[in-house]
Amino acid sequence: MHTANIADANFSALAKMFPNAVTETVDENGEVIRAIDAEVLAQEINTHVVSGKEERYQFTWPDKKKSVLLANAPIAATLRPSREESVDFDKTENLYIEGDNLDVLKLLRETYLNRVKMIYIDPPYNTGKDFIYEDHFTEETDEFLHRDSQYDDQGNRLTSNFNSNGRYHTDWLNMLYPRLRVARDVLAEDGVIFISIDDNEVDNLKKICDEIFGEHNFIARVIHKNNSMKNQTKLIGVTTEYMLIYAKSKTNISETVWRIQKKGSRDIATKFEQLKRKGLSLDEITEEIKELYTRPKYAHLSRWNKVDEKGVFKDADLSRENGPKNYTIINPTTGKNCTIPRRGWGKSLEELERLQELDLIWYGDDSTPPGLKDYIEIDDLMVPDNFWYFDSSVDTRWQKKVFGSLIFENPKPLDMLKQIVNIHANDGDIVLDFFSGSSTTAHAVMQNNSEDGGKRKYIMVQLPEPCDEKSVAYKSGFKNICEIGKERIRRAGAKIKEEAGLTTQNLDTGFRVLKLDSSNMKEVYYTPEEYSQMGFNLEGFMDNIKPDRTNEDLLFQVMLDLGIPLSAKIEQSGNVYNVNDNYLIACFDRVDTAMITEIAKKQPYYAVFRDSSFMNDSALVNVEQIFNTYSPSTIRRVL
């Protein structure tokens, strides 16, 4: 009925490694409990262990210990499917999950442990104006709900964090820290997380990421330039934000993977081919290409300013510090010796002669050393640098075109998300965004899949934050952010298929909607004293499932419990569910011996039934015997 207690698992691991460190102590209630003796553990580790008030390098804040406990604490919750809000529910492998992202991450942790290739999040920046999730540490839930009306079913609230708040940084850190702790667990060993942030919390974010992911797994701090200015200061106009990038394990990332399309190279190479087909001379083509470089979009390519019959190129350096200087090569045009580079040649004489044969050396005049012809290619790739510029007005125009109005302010640039996905998510990988907002990440995944034929999958997670009644979104019929995100995915998917035509007919533009809710199971584990005080009706315990839950609700809880991906293929025949081709067969309606026999003959890995669904005691008793006869290896469960 609960997610795993990570603290218990950690205790068990330590107890297994160091059994002599296990001891007993008394808790705050006077109960004797098992514990770990820190002094014995320190002796076993055989290194210096810092304790007490001894000075050390650390980053801390009020309630940090509680936020660590919050990350590890189990919850009694589930995810309930919503077919009516989904698109292509039975075939899609994408997920859209509504609810508090910390609880959702905890539910996903076991099923998606080490399986998510890439995470992108755009959390609240803590500007003093935006909202943050508040995980309350000090009040009982009933008191909290009485005090504040902005809350979800799990007792968490979405609240404004004004910069006049005395716990301004503390509340933000307590919100984000446990979420990143759990997110690290679902990252694959070669997984990477990208986190957008601005000046308000970038330094604090880096400190907690260094602690959670390890300083040695830090990849880069990307500077992202906006096309608008923030009026946060009267002295300097702020036009940049940041993106912190961390790996789960940096050593598992191949250095050859991180390559992106060189911006503008495709346009320049295509322009050359067009001009050449028109019959223009090389001098005329050169002037046309140089004219392109007057535009800011292509200014960074201005070194590629030479043209021959093969294309547009720059002259790359052929020298090397302290290189050999005892030979020269002859300029075939003038017949004279080429000038030796000041630092010496960077290639052997044989290699230079080979390059001459291939016409890959540019000679210039006799007073300057020759250079290597480095051509612009249509598919030129490069290592991404840490300064990015993406025009967010493109997304603004897209919204106005597709929705008729700007329903979501300050969206992240689609091209930026496409680049992030392309950098690290390959065919079949899972991309997670647990602050998904308007679902730009889902849009980027679908767009990339349509362009390269990939089958990346996404998981979007978003709290259904209400839209301001004065906002354009609310007036357009959207009551919360989740409604905006889901509608964007629907319209973006349709638009992608429309524009790409037949090449995207097999493109997955659907998504399963799942909603966070309390457990499907009744609270049946009460002592007699608690039962009498709460005034429960004993007849209500005849069935341990809540009356408002459907069979499909139970199926998804079982999938979570058994670690089956929530995007798994589901087939239904009558009242029997078949998941991933007989991996799981479940039936929660009335079953008799004949149906049990039919299921057993299919030899599923798991077979799950509902306790109250057996037609009679005979059917319940015969389950074990029937499976022992037809499929003894099947794991049987009864809810």
Buried (B, 14 or more C-beta within 10 A) or exposed (E): BEBEEBBEEEBEEBBEEBEEBBEEEEEEEEEEEEBBBEEBBBBBEEEEEEEEEEEEEEEEBBBBEBBBBBBBBBBEBBBBBBEEBBBBBEEBBBBBBBBBBBBBBBBBBBBBBEBBBBBBBBBBBBBBEBBBBBBBEEEEEEEBBEEEEBBBEBBBBBBEBEEEBEBBBBBBBBBBBBBBBBBBBBBBEBBBBBBBBBBBBBEBBBBBBBBBBBEEBBBBBBBBEBEEEBEBEEEEEBEBBBBBBBBBBBEEBEEEEBBBBBBBBBBBBEBBEEBBEEEBEEEEBBEBBEEBBEEEEBEBBEEBBBBBEEBBBBBEEBBEEEBEEEEBBEBEEEEEEBBBBEBBBBBEEEEBEEBBEEEBBBBBEEEEBBBBBBBBBBEBEEEBEEEBBBBBEEBBEBBEEBBEEBBBEEBBBBBBBBBBBBBBBBEEBBBBBBBBBBBBBBBBBBBBBBBEEBEBBBBBBBBBBBBEEEBBBBEBEBEBBBBBBBBBBBBBBEBBBEEBEEEBEEBBBBBBBBBBBBBBBBBEEEEEEEEEEEEBEEEEEEBBBBEEBBBBBBBBBBBBBBEBBBBBEBEEEEBBBBBBEBBBBBBBEEBBBEBBBBBBEBBBBBBBBBEEBBBEEEBBEBBEEBBEEBBEEBEBEEB
